[in-house]
Amino acid sequence: MPEKKIRVLVAKPGLDGHDRGAKVIARALRDAGMEVIYTGLRQTPEQIVSAALQEDVDVIGLSVLSGAHMGLTQKIIARLKEQNAGDKMVLVGGTILAKDIPKLKDMGVAEVFPTGSRLEEPIKFIKERLGN
């Protein structure tokens, strides 16, 4: 029986209109053997959680360059908990201030990958955490 692939939703929450980084990480995750669903630009927290539930993903990767990562991430994690899906791994990447990383982790974010992180870092983190 084939091994179940890790399913990852890559999302661009908020009004941020730049998605090159999200597309690069989506491709890297796919090339690493994961199934990747990309939501596209300007997604609301509700749309992201709905897509994550419909697609039955293991990981939700949020790419945020707008500076709105704290509020958007908080809303997404709250919606996941409301839907009894608080066990989904949430990762955040993008323009993230170092002082915000501990706050994001306290919220329930599994890991943060600021701009400049190597592509191998989230791949390794996901595979180590999910045993693949």
FIGUVEX-286086 format. One record per residue: x, y, z of N, C-alpha, C, CB in turn; residue in one letter. Coordinates in steps of 0.001 Angstrom, whole numbers, plus 524288, in hexadecimal, padded with zeros to 5 digits. Atoms other than C-alpha are relative to their C-alpha. Glycine has a CB too. Example, Ala and Ser with C-alpha at 12.3 -4.5 7.8 and 13.67 -1.06 7.14 Angstrom:
<atoms>
8037A7FB5A800008300C7EE6C81E7880384804B0800007FC208001B804DEa;7FCCC7FB5A7FFC4835667FBDC81BE47FCFE80442802DA8019E801CE7FA79s;
</atoms>
This chain:
<atoms>
8034E7FB61800008000080000800008037A804DC800007FC3E7FFFF804CBm;7FCB97FB5180042805B080D527FC407FF7F80343804FB7FE88803507FB37p;7FFE37FC9D7FB6E8099A8168D8071F7FCA1804CF7FF09805A78019C80155e;8035D7FB67800807FFE082185809A180366804E57FFA87FC1E80065804B0k;7FD127FB27800A98052C82E69804B37FE1780414803E97FF77802117FA5Ak;8015B7FB8E7FCB08058B83A2080DB57FD35803FB7FC94804FB80272802B0i;8030D7FC1E802E97FB45843E380955800AB8055B8028C7FA1B7FE707FFCCr;7FED87FAC27FE0F7FE988525780A947FCB6803FF7FD0C805E7801437FF71v;802C57FB90802487F60C85E338084780386804C48009B7FA81800E4802AFl;7FCFB7FB277FFE77FDFD86A49804AD7FC29804677FEF9804987FFF87FBD9v;803F67FBDE800507F5F287689806FE802698056B800847FBE07FF398043Ba;7FE7F7FA807FFC17F77288529805187FB82803088028480154802377FA69k;8044D7FD377FD6F7EEAB88B6880F5E80084805E77FF707FFC47FE8E805C4p;7FFFA7FA527FFF47EAC58999C80F07800868026E7FAA980445801E580358g;7FFEC7FCE3804C97ECE38A40C804F680549800117FD3E7FE6B805788013Al;7FAD58005C8025B7FB018A0CC801C87FF757FE127FA5B8039B7FC4B8033Ad;800868016A805817FC348A0477F2F5804D37FD837FDA67FEA5804AF7FCEFg;7FB2880248801FC8099F89A087F1D8800277FA3C8015F804D8802DB80240h;80030805957FED9809DD88B557F0648048A7FCDD7FDBF7FB057FDD07FE00d;7FB8F802E980239816EB887E97EA498023E7FC2E8040480451803D17FE20r;7FDD78035F7FBEF81C1F8827C7F72E7FC777FB6380126800EA80319804F5g;803B88043F7FF0680FC187A837F964800557FBF27FBA77FA5E8022580073a;7FF95803A0804668110E874A07EBDD805247FCF9800237FF83802F67FAD7k;7FAEB8029C7FF9B81F72871947EE0A7FFCD7FBC28042A8045F803FA80144v;8003C803EE7FBDB81CD386A9B7FAED7FC387FBA47FE817FE55802848053Bi;803A98040E801BF8111F863797F516802B97FC297FC5F7FB41802777FD3Ca;7FD308036C803A3819B685E387EA418041A7FCBC802D7802998033C7FBABr;7FC02802E27FD0C8249785A6C7F3C37FD837FB978032880306803BA803ACa;802BD8040E7FD0081AE6852FE7FC547FE317FB9B7FC677FB478025A802F2l;801B0803EA803DB8156184C247F05B8049D7FCB17FE327FD65802AD7FB43r;7FB56802C9801C9822FB848A57EB9D802297FC688044280436803E67FE4Bd;7FE51803447FB998258F842F57F9367FC357FB7D800F68008480351804F7a;803898046C7FFAD81A4C839767F7147FAD2800F7802BA802A27FBC6802A2g;804EB7FEC07FD5D80F17840877FDA57FBDB801907FC0E800CC8046480401m;804597FE0780323801AC8434E7F80D7FF0380595801D57FAE97FC728008Fe;8007C7FA7F7FEA080008852137F7987FB388025A7FD66804ED803067FE6Fv;8047B7FD0B801EB7F3BF85A2C7F63680145805BC801097FAAC7FE41802BFi;7FEF47FA687FF697F5E1868B67F3C97FADC802F07FF598042E801F07FBF0y;805137FD50800037EA54871937F6F17FFCA804C27FC807FEA08019980567t;800017FB17802E97EE9887D747EF338001E804A5803B57FB35800537FC6Eg;7FF807FB177FD147EEF988B8D7F3937FB018019A802D48019D804517FC59l;804267FD1E7FD3D7E6A8893547FD0D7FBB87FC7C802477FD88803E57FC52r;803B08039C7FD8F7E0548885F804C47FE9F801D08057F802467FA7380027q;801AA7FEBF7FAB17D86588ADB811098014D7FB5D8038A7FA048015080031t;7FF32804647FC6B7DAD1882B881D3B7FBD57FBC27FF4B7FFFC801F1805A8p;80441803C3800C37CD9787C3F81AE2800E67FCB17FB1D7FABC802DA7FF9Ae;7FEF5802DD804D67D1378788880CEC804817FC27800B080139803D07FB8Eq;7FB768035F7FF287DE3B872EC811527FE7D7FB3E8033F8046F8030B802B5i;8019E8045B7FCB07D83F86AA781C1D7FC4A7FC677FD0B7FD648020580506v;803998032C803197CD608661E81317802F97FC937FC1C7FC16803827FD19s;7FCE1802FA803C27D744861FC808B8803247FBC3802C2803AE803A67FCF4a;7FCE5803DE7FD1A7DFB285B19812E57FCA47FB59801988027D80283804E1a;80389804397FE6E7D40585341817AB7FE287FCE37FB497FB4A80233802F5l;801D2802B2804BB7CEEB8501F80A0D8043E7FC8C7FDAA7FE2B803F87FBEFq;7FB9C802DB8025A7DC5584BAC80585802837FC22803CB8041C803D57FE14e;7FDF8803887FC017DF208444981236805F58002B800387FE257FA6B7FEF7d;7FA5A7FF527FFEB7ECD9849DB813198023E7FED5805698016E8058E7FE55v;7FD26800DF7FB2A7F6F8846A181D608027B80508801F7804297FBD47FF39d;7FD127FB3F7FED17FDB1853DE81CD27FD848049F7FD3C805C97FF6F7FE63v;801A97FB148025C7F960861DB81A77804AD803A9800467FB0A80266802DBi;7FBA07FC608004D8045786ABA815E87FDFF805557FE6A804307FE0E7FC1Fg;801C07FAAC8010F801598793E816A7804A4803437FE407FD6080274804E1l;7FBF47FC8C80207809808827F80E767FE088059780084801677FEA97FA2Ds;801DD7FABB7FEE68084F890678137580486803DD7FF727FD91800518058Fv;7FC0E7FBF0800CC8102389C0B80E9A7FDFF8055F80197801B98001A7FA4Fl;8028A7FAF47FF1D806A18A6D681262800D180245805687FA587FF7C7FF0Es;7FF857FE287FAA1809F78A7E3820D17FB3D7FECC8034D800FA805C28000Ag;804D5801347FD307FC6D8A30D824A77FFEF7FA6B8021B7FB52800D87FC73a;7FF9F805837FE82801508959F828D37FDAD7FEC78055A8059B7FE597FFEFh;801F78012C7FABB7FD70896C7837287FA0D7FF587FFFC8019380460803D9m;805BA80035800017EF03899BF835277FDD77FBB67FC857FDD08052C7FE4Ag;801E8803FE803A87ED2C890E382964800E67FA8380223802B2800957FAACl;7FECF805297FDDC7F3E48855882FCE7FC777FEC88049D805BF7FFAE801A9t;8036B800C57FB707EC198872C83C517FA7D7FE767FE437FFCB8050880361q;805408013C801F97DF5788708834A07FFC77FA817FDAE7FE54804057FBE0k;7FFEC8052F8026F7E33387ADF82D06800387FBC08042C804B27FF7A7FC3Di;7FF9E803EC7FBD67E72587361839357FAE57FFB2803118049580149803B6i;8050B800087FD437DA898777A8400A7FBDD7FD227FCD07FE318059F80123a;803C9802A6803647D272872DB83458800FD7FA1D7FFD88003A802447FA71r;7FEAE8058F7FFF87D9B0865E5834157FDF47FD70804FF805FD7FF387FF85l;801DA802187FAFE7D69D863CD8427C7FA0A7FFA480017801ED803708048Fk;805C08000E800447C8438675C840337FE087FB5F7FCD87FDF58051A7FD99e;8017E8044B8037C7C7D685CCD835AD8023D7FABD801D9801DD801287FA6Cq;7FD9A804C07FDD47CE5B852A383E91804907FE147FCA47FBE67FBA980080n;7FB818014E803457DA5F85320835CD804EC802A5802177FF03801A27FA48a;7FB8A7FD6C7FD907E3D78594883F5D804F97FCCF7FFE17FEBB8014E8057Cg;7FB658035F8004D7ECFD84DBD83D47802FA8009F7FADB7FE637FA59800AFd;7FD407FF1E804F77F09C8524082F88804F48032A801137FC66802E77FBF6k;7FB237FD227FF5E7FEB4856A882EDA7FFB38051B7FCF0804B87FCAC7FE2Fm;7FFF57FAE68028B7FF8F8653A82BDA805978020B800067FC36803EA802C9v;7FADE7FDA2800AC80C1D86B14826917FF37805747FDC5803937FC9C7FC5Fl;800547FAA88020480E6F87976823C4805428016B7FDA87FE6A803F680461v;7FB487FE2B8028D8183C87F0E81A427FF278055E7FDBF801B77FC3A7FBC2g;8005E7FAD68026481B4688C4C814AC802DF80412803357FA52801957FF57g;7FD917FBA47FD4781EC18998581A327FE138000A8059E7FECA805487FD3Ft;8018C800B17FA9181E1789626828938043C802578037D7FF177FA1B8014Ei;7FC4A7FDB07FC588248489E3F8332E801B17FBF0803FF7FD9A804CD802C0l;7FDF3803C27FC3582D3B8968083C647FCEB8002D8051B805CC8011280113a;802EA7FF877FB0C8259A89BCE848197FA987FD7B7FFB47FF6C805C18017Fk;8052B80260800978190689603842808002A7FA087FFFB7FD7F801E87FB03d;7FF9F805B58006E81E1E88818841347FE287FD40804F9805A07FE687FECBi;801F1802A27FB4A81C2B8844784F917FA17800B5800C0802E38020F804CDp;805A87FF117FF8180E9188A6784F597FCF07FC6C7FC5A7FEB0805C67FECEk;8029180381803B580ADA882AB84331800117FA6580205802A98004E7FA9Fl;7FF9C805517FDE880FB887625849797FC607FF48804B3805AE7FEC780191k;803A2800487FB91807FA87929855E07FA607FF767FE2A8008B804DB80374d;8053180062802587FBF687A6F84D2D7FEBF7FA7D7FE247FF8E803C37FB7Bm;800CA80543801FD7FE0F86CA484837802B67FEE37FADC7FA617FF057FF64g;7FD0F800DC804D0806AA86E6A83C3A8046C7FC358013480229805447FDB9v;7FBF8803FD7FF1580FB4862A283B1A80576802227FF027FF0A7FB3D7FC86a;7FAE57FDC58013981ADB86A26834BC7FF51804BB7FC7C803947FBE87FD5Fe;800037FB398031D81E108771A82E42804E7800027FC9D7FFC1804FD8038Dv;7FBB77FFD1803C4826898789B822248002C805777FD9C7FF577FBB87FBA9f;7FFC17FAA0801FE829FD886FA820258027F800437FA958031080372803CAp;7FD8D7FF088050E82E1688C8581318805D07FEE1800787FF07805B67FE21t;7FA7F8016D7FFF183B758873480FCE800F67FA7A801E4802F6803B880357g;7FF67805777FE5D838FB879A98155E801227FCAE7FB377FB047FDFE802E3s;7FEC8803908045783E5C86EB780CF67FB537FC717FF06805027FCB380131r;80473803528016D8345586679805B7800187FABE802CC7FFEE7FF207FA25l;7FF87805127FD678398785A3D80C4D7FDD68001D8058D805AF7FE4B8001Be;8019B7FFA57FA83835AC85F4B819CA7FA547FE4C800E5800B78058E801EEe;80560801D77FF14826CE85DF6818DC7FF277FA5D7FE387FC248038B7FD34p;8008380567801D98281F8515381124801D17FC3E80441803327FF247FAE7i;7FDD38034C7FBDD830B184B4781BA87FC7180016804CD80594801D58017Bk;803577FF827FB66827E88507D8268A7FB027FCBC7FF627FE9B805C6800F4f;804E5802E2800F281B8284ADB82087801057FA24800127FD86801A07FAB6i;7FEEE805A18004D8218D83DAA81D96801677FDBF805518046B7FEF07FC23k;7FE92801E37FAC48276883C6B82B307FB2F7FFB68038C804308039A80279e;8049B7FFD77FC9D81AAB8402D831D27FBDC7FC087FE807FDA78055D7FFEAr;804328037A801C9811CC837C282986801F27FA877FEA87FD54802597FB49l;7FDEB8053A800A281ACA82C1382894800587FDFB7FA877FCEB7FC75802F5g;7FF80801B18057581C8D82BCA819EE805548017B7FE017FBB18026D7FC87n;
</atoms>
